[in-house]
Amino acid sequence: MTWPTQTGLKYKQLLQQQPGYLLPSSAVFPGLSWIRGLLTMKLLAHILCLCLPLPWAQSNDEHAQGHAHASAVLDRCKGLEMDAVAVNEEGIPYFFKGDHLFKGFHGKAELSNNSFTELDDHHHLGHVDAAFRMHYEDNPTDHDHMFFFLDNKVFSYYQHKLEDGYPKDISQVFPGIPDHLDAAVECPKPECDEDSVIFFKGDDIYHYNVRTKAVDEKEFKTMPNCTSAFRFMDHYYCFHGHQFSKFDPKTGEVHGRYPKEARDYFMRCSKFGEESDHLDRERCSRVHLDAITSDDAGNLYAFRGHHFLRKDESNDTLKAETIENAFKELHSEVDAVFSYENHLYMIKDDDLYVYKVGEPHTHLPDYPKTVENELGIKGPIDAAFVCQDHHIAHIIQGQHIYDVELKVTPRAAKNQRPISLFKKVDAALCGPEGLKVIVGNHFYNFNSTMQFVASRALPEQHRVSMELFGCDH
């Protein structure tokens, strides 16, 4: 045996010179000579562990460093291929990549086990193969459950709690469905012939009947292999790499100009590719609006991230432009905007910017000023609007709405009232047809602010992309 270090050599000499050093001799304690020998060999092995670089230890260290590095660079705007996509109980998309999770259309990644702890308790969460939300009201057993597939196991969560008995084998819960899936998506009736789940594995497509547990294997010839899939706003999307295609869940047919760039429609990114159709993206993006208003002439302004849409009242045409170009002092990402006396009042964080409407818009001197000084309320603000012929700015903050009389100085936020219908309002627009309240990808019509505050039942739901901006896909 060779001793590779000076430390090892000293231990060898010590053992040679004083063989009774570690344990009393067998003369004193009969029968212990074999124990001394055993412990001596154990000591030698321990010394070797300290002195020699072990391949498995080095490998694990490199893996840990690689894992930490991968976590540090997770940026969905750089074109990630997601492992799975699912919508939670509140309609918020969850995008899974490795052991991380992106919630909604913007924001940083977080560890998946922060939200779904048991995934790590039962299985090393390197990634999620597939995920979907079971949303069939006539199936109380599985309604509003989220299913996650990892290798040959399936996890069922209800209100972010793992159900008793899970994880289970996929074959036990979904007989006839293979392990190591690529993607899965729910398909309620009548979008599918029966309440179903569509599973994807390579070229193979499986329609699983939730009620009968029958499996119908199909071939979707015109659709690429899906790395993830999900149902959103009654449409079905197959993600492949960082692109996606909208497909018919019954036939797999893809209609229209696909594939499209996922970052253009399902993420809020500051930069887009040279081939990106900015107008189509802003019209059809699934990312919620940050703010919306209309000026005295009836021209519509809708803000999202670094861009905004302008819809001209005179000819009903839409234009997409960067906030940086039209409102350079703001740069990007406003919180709320309202129009009053031919001026745009634009709120960003704790500051209020005011622009006179025109070509170009004119930034008023001495602005920005604080929201608190100008409107009598501390930021941040979720939404704001002024109804025609009124001098009151209605400010929405969390689940409360306030009134600010604009003709009075100093201004103050008064008449606080609770909002019962929504946890959070993204934007609001008041005009001749009443009040439009925008939450996520939908808006709701109210005859007046009073009706909005007093309502206890949701009115009919409308799609922002389709009914406000005429997006047909």
N, C-alpha and C positions, 0 to 999 in steps of 0.2 A: 504494500500500500504506500502510495506517495503522499507527502505532506506538502501542500502547495503554498503555505504561508508560514511566516515566522511564528505566528500564534499557534498554529498547528504543531510545529516542531517543538515548541516549549512544552505543550501538553504531552507529546510523545516522550520526551526526555523525563518529564515528571513521573509518568507511568512506569518507565523503565527503571528509574532510580528508586522509587518508593512504591512498590506494587501493593503495599498494604495501606496506601494513603487514602483511598476512597472508602474502603470498608475494613473493619477489623479482620484479622486473619481467621482462617477456618479453624485454627487451633483454639481460638477463643470462642468462636461461635461455629461449632461443627455444622456442616451442610450448607454453609453460606458461600463456599468458593464458587459454585456455579452462578450464584446471584451476583458476586463481584464481577465475574466474567461477563455476565449479561449486561450489567450496568456499564462496564467499561466499553463494550461494543456500542451501547446506546449513546455514550458520551462521544465516542469517535464519530458516529453517524451525525450527531448534533453539530460537532465541529465542522464536519464536511458541509453541512447545510449552511453554516455561517460563512464558509470560505469560498464555496463554488457557486457561480451563478447558475441557478436552475432554469432549464428551458421553459418549464410550465409557468414558473413565477414570472419570468420575463414576458412570456406570452400574455399572461393575465394583465400584467402592468401595461403592456402595449394596448391591449383591448380596452382597459379602463381609460387610458389616455385618448384612444381613438373615439371611445364613446363620449367622453367629455368634449372632445373637439367637435364631434358631429352635433352635439347638443348646442354648442356655442354658435354654430353657423346655420342653424335652422332658420331659413328665411323664405317664406312662401312666395315672395315676390321675385325670387331668383329661379323659379320654375321647378318646384318640387313635384315629384310623382307621389301622390298620396296613396297610402295603403288602404284606407277605408274612409267612407263618408257616411254620416247618419245625421238625422235631424232629431233633436231632443224633444221633450214633452212640450216645450214652449215654442217650438218651431225654429230654434237656433241650430244652424248646421255645425256639426263637429267634424273637423278634418284631422285624421290620424296619420302620423308619420313616425315610424319607428316606435319608440316608447314615449312619444310626445303627442300633444293634442293642441290644435288651434280651434278656438271657440269663435264662431261667427266669421265675418268676412274681413276682419282686420284685428290686429293685436298680436302679441308675441306668443310663442309656443310655451306650453306648460307640460309638466309630466302627466301622463295619462292616469297614473295611479293616485294623483291628488284628487281626482274626481271619481275614480273607480278603483278603490283601494285593493279589493280582493283579486284583481287581475294578477297582481304580483304575489299575493298570498298563496295562490294555487298554481301559478305558472309564471315562469320568468318572462316578463313582458318585453320581448325584443321588438314586437310589432303586433298589430291587429290585422288579421287576414281580410276580414269583412265585417260589416256592421249594418244594422238597420233597426228602425223603430216599428214595432207591430202596432198598428193604429186602426183596429177594426172594432167599432163600438158594439157590434152584435156578438163579439167574442170576448166576454168579460174576463176569461181566464188569462188571455194574453194581451188585452187592450192596453195601450200606452206602456208597453214594455220595450226595453232596448236590448237587443241581442248582439253579442260579440263573439266572433269565431277566431280561435287561435289553434292552429294545427288541427288536432282531431277533437277539440273541446269546444263547447258552446257555453257562454255565460248569459244569464238572463237577469236584468236589473229592472227594478220598479222603484221610481223616485230615487235613483242613484244608490239603491241598496240591493246587494246580491240576494236573489231569492234562495230559499232553503233548498238544499239538495243540489245546487249548482256549484261548480261546473259539472256538466254531463257530457257524455260522448255525443257527437253530432248525430250519429246513427240512431241514438236513443230518442232524441227530440225531433229530429227531421229524418225519418227512415227513408233510405234511397238517395240521400244527398251525400256526396263524397267529402273526404277530409281535405285539408289544405286548399281552401277555396280562394278565389281571386276577388270576388265581389258578391254582394247580395243587396236586394232592394225589395221593399214591400210593394204590392200591387193590388189595391182594393177593387172590389166589384163596383161599377161596371168597366173600369179601365182595363181590368182583366176579366175573363169570363166568370171567374169565381175569385173570392178573396184568396190571394196567392202570395208567395214569395218567389222571386226570380233569383236563382243562384248561377254564378258564372265560375267556370274553371276551364281555362284555356279556350278551346273552341266549343266546349260543351256548355249548353244552356239548359237549366232545369226549372220548370214551373212546378212549384210545390203547392198543392191545394191544402189550405190551412184546415178546412173542415174534414175532408176525407183522408188526408195525408197521401193522396195519390201523387205520383211524380210523372210529369209529361216532359220528356226530353225533346228539345227543339234545336233547330239550326238557324242562327241569325247570320245569313250570308253577307249582308251589306254592312254589318257593324263590326268595328275592330274589337279585338279582345280587351275587355275592361279590366283595369287594375283596381278600380273602385266604381261604385254606382250609387246614385240616390235619387229619390223622388222629391221634387221641390216645386211648389206652386202648381201641382197637378201635372207636371211634366217630368220626364224621365231622362236622366243624364248619365252617359257612360264616359268615365274619365280614362284616358290612355296617355300615360306620360303627363305632361302639363297641358294637354289639350283635352277637349271634350266634344262629344256629339250628342245631340238630342235624338231619342229613338222612340219608336212605337213599341210599347211593352208586349203587345200581342204578336207582332210580326218581326220586330227588330229592324224595321225599315228606318233609314235615316233620310229625312227630307230637308232640303235647304242647303245653305252654304256651310258645310261642316267638313272637317273639324274646326273648332274655334279655340282661341287661347283662353285657358281657364282663368288666368290672371286678369283678363279684361272684364270678366262677367261675375266671377265668384270671389274676387279679392279686391281690396282697395289698395292699389299700389301707386306710388308717385310717378313711376316711369313705365312706359309701355313700349312695345316693339315698333319698329319702323313701319311694319305692315299693318299695325292696328288701325281699325276703322274707328276713330274717336267718336264720331256721331252715333254710330250703331252701338258702340259700347255704352255710352252714357244713356242712350234711350233704353237699352235692354239689360243693363246691369242689374244683377240681383242684390247688389249692395244697397243698403238703405240710404236715403237722402239725409244730408246733414241739416239742410234748411231749404225753404221755398218761400217765394213771395211774388207779387206782381206790382208793377209800378202804376202810376195814375193813368197811363195810356192803355193798360191792360196787358202789357208784355210780361211774360212769365220768366222767372229766374229760379232755377233749381240747382242747388249746390251739393256736390259730393266729392269729398277728398280734395284733390288739387284741380278739379275741373268743375264747370257749371254748364248747364243747358239754358239757352235763351229761346223762348218761343214767341215769335212776333205776332201780335194780335192782328195786324193789318193783313198779313198773308198766310198766317198759320204755319210758317216754316220754322224748323228747328235748327239751331246752330250750337256746336260744342266748342268751348274755348277754355283756356286755363285761367284760373283765378289770378295767377301771377301776372298775366298779360293785361287783364282788365282792371284788376284791383291790386296793384303791385305792393301797396303798403301792407296788405293782408297776407300775401304769399299763398296761403292755402288753408283748408280745413276750418271753416267757420262753424260756430255752434248754433247760431240763430240769426235770421234776417227778417226785418219788417220794413214796409214802405210807408212813408208819411210825407205828404205835401211835396211830392216830386223829389224826395230824397230816400236813399237806401240806408237804413240803420243796420249795421253789420256787427254782430257780437262774436268775439273770439276770446275765449278764456275770461279774464276779468276786464277786458277792454272793449270799448265801443268805438267803431269807426263810422263816419258819416260821409256819403258820396252824393253829389247832385247828379241826377239822372241825365245822361246826354251821350253824345258820341265825340270824344270818350267821356266816361264818367269822371267827375271832378272830385278829388278828395278835399274835404274842407280843412282849412288850416286849424291848428290847435288840437286836432284829433290825431291819435286816439285819446279818449278820456276814460276814466274808470266807469264801469257799469254802475257801480254803487253811487257815484256822484251824479251820473246822468239820469239814472232810472230809479234810484232809491232802493236797490236790491243788490246783494252780493252775488257774484257769479259762482259757479258756472250756470248758464241758462240752457235748457233743453230746446225750447221753441218759443217763438214770439210771433204775434200777428196783430194787425190793425184792420178792422172792418171798414168798409167804405162809408164816407160821410161821418165818421166818428173820430174822436180825438183821444181815444183810449188805446194804449198798447197793452195787450193781454200777454202776460209772461208766464210760461209754463216751466216749472222747476220741480223735478221729481213728480210726485203725485199731488201737486198743488198748483193752482192758477191764481195769479194776482192781476190787479188792474193798476195801470200807471196813467194818470191824467197828463197828457203831453202839453196842454196849454198852461199848466200851472208850474211855477218854480218856487222853491225847489221841488223837484218831482219825488214822489214817494210811491212805493208799492203797497197798495191797500186791497181790502176786500178779499182776503185769502179764502179760498174754497178748495175742498178736496176733490180729486179726480178719482172716481171709483172704477172706471172701465179699463184703464190701462196702467200698467206698472211704470211704463216709460213712453213718452211721446217723442218721436224723432223730429217732426216738423209739422207745421200747420199753415194753412192758407185760407184767408177769408175774402170773399168776393160777392158779386151779385147773386150767385147761386147758393150762398151759405158758407158754411165752414167745412173745410176738408182737413181731417186729422190723419196724419201719416204715421203709421207704426210698422216698422220693418218694410216689407215689400207691398203692403196694402194701405189703402186709405178708406176712411169712413166719412160719410156725409151727414152733417147736422144742419138744421135750419138756422140755428143761432148759437152763440156762445152759451146762452142760458140753457138751451136744450142739451148741449154737450155736457155741461156740468151736472145737470139734473138727471141725465139718462142712467138707467140701471141695466139696460139690455143693449147689446151691440147691434147697430144697424147693418145693412148689407155690406159685405166686404168687396172692395174693388181693387184691381191690380194697378199699381203705379205705372209700371213699364208699358202696359197695354193701353190703359184708359186715359192716362195723362200724356203719354208720349207716343202712342201709336205703334209700339213695338209688336211685330207679328210673330215673334218666335221666342 
